[in-house]
Amino acid sequence: MTQAARKIMAEDKSTQNGRDARADIRAEGLRRDIDENLKRVFEASLDPEIPDRFKDLLAQLKARGGGQ
């Protein structure tokens, strides 16, 4: 193999490694975004907002002295 051929092969490999590194960085960012979104959805399902109607009923019970 000639010196020129070795140089071309080395450049091709370097370019390919650079592409692989960029793809890995993008994939890591995508995984992080998915993880964050799943965490938000999961946390929202664990801590649901109490509807105003229930809050009003609880306030009425407290006013009657039954919600001690």
HELIX and SHEET records of a PDB file:
HELIX    1   1 GLN A    3  LEU A   46  1                                  44    
HELIX    2   2 ASP A   52  ARG A   64  1                                  13    
END                                                                             
